[in-house]
Amino acid sequence: MHHNSNLQHEIPITGCTVVESWIKEGEHDKSQNFGFNFPDGTWCIGMKVDNDEVWQSIKQGDVKGFSLEGFFTELSDEYLAEQEIEKIMRELTTELNS
């Protein structure tokens, strides 16, 4: 559903496609190249906008963001705990190797 988006959770739009998606991690995350200062864990996306009307609205500052249509599920506490353990293990391994 990378091409299903809308404005204000109401107005369906065409000509907009999600082309990249990442979770902000660390102080050198690429989101800072775009002038953002998000907390770690923020979900970021890059969109290709081929809709001239929407692009004009973005450039004029009328559009601050998009709503994405999709199927999203909450992460279980068990999954989050596993991710935290893996992160700690990576950091520990890096520290021991240096």
Contacts in CASP RR format, 6 or more apart in sequence:
PFRMAT RR
TARGET T0000
AUTHOR 0000-0000-0000
METHOD contacts of the structure
MODEL  1
MHHNSNLQHEIPITGCTVVESWIKEGEHDKSQNFGFNFPDGTWCIGMKVD
NDEVWQSIKQGDVKGFSLEGFFTELSDEYLAEQEIEKIMRELTTELNS
1 68 0 8 1.000
1 69 0 8 1.000
1 70 0 8 1.000
1 71 0 8 1.000
2 17 0 8 1.000
2 18 0 8 1.000
2 19 0 8 1.000
3 14 0 8 1.000
3 15 0 8 1.000
3 16 0 8 1.000
3 17 0 8 1.000
3 18 0 8 1.000
4 68 0 8 1.000
4 69 0 8 1.000
4 70 0 8 1.000
5 13 0 8 1.000
5 16 0 8 1.000
5 18 0 8 1.000
5 47 0 8 1.000
5 66 0 8 1.000
5 67 0 8 1.000
5 68 0 8 1.000
5 69 0 8 1.000
6 12 0 8 1.000
6 13 0 8 1.000
6 66 0 8 1.000
6 67 0 8 1.000
6 69 0 8 1.000
7 13 0 8 1.000
7 54 0 8 1.000
7 63 0 8 1.000
7 65 0 8 1.000
7 66 0 8 1.000
7 67 0 8 1.000
8 67 0 8 1.000
9 67 0 8 1.000
13 51 0 8 1.000
13 54 0 8 1.000
13 66 0 8 1.000
14 51 0 8 1.000
15 49 0 8 1.000
15 50 0 8 1.000
15 51 0 8 1.000
15 54 0 8 1.000
16 47 0 8 1.000
16 48 0 8 1.000
16 49 0 8 1.000
16 50 0 8 1.000
16 51 0 8 1.000
16 54 0 8 1.000
16 66 0 8 1.000
17 47 0 8 1.000
17 48 0 8 1.000
17 50 0 8 1.000
18 45 0 8 1.000
18 46 0 8 1.000
18 47 0 8 1.000
18 68 0 8 1.000
19 46 0 8 1.000
19 47 0 8 1.000
19 48 0 8 1.000
20 45 0 8 1.000
20 46 0 8 1.000
21 43 0 8 1.000
21 44 0 8 1.000
21 45 0 8 1.000
21 46 0 8 1.000
22 29 0 8 1.000
22 30 0 8 1.000
22 43 0 8 1.000
22 44 0 8 1.000
22 45 0 8 1.000
23 41 0 8 1.000
23 42 0 8 1.000
23 43 0 8 1.000
23 44 0 8 1.000
24 31 0 8 1.000
24 38 0 8 1.000
24 39 0 8 1.000
24 40 0 8 1.000
24 41 0 8 1.000
24 42 0 8 1.000
24 43 0 8 1.000
24 44 0 8 1.000
25 40 0 8 1.000
25 41 0 8 1.000
26 40 0 8 1.000
29 38 0 8 1.000
31 38 0 8 1.000
31 42 0 8 1.000
31 44 0 8 1.000
36 44 0 8 1.000
38 44 0 8 1.000
45 68 0 8 1.000
47 66 0 8 1.000
49 55 0 8 1.000
49 58 0 8 1.000
54 63 0 8 1.000
57 63 0 8 1.000
END
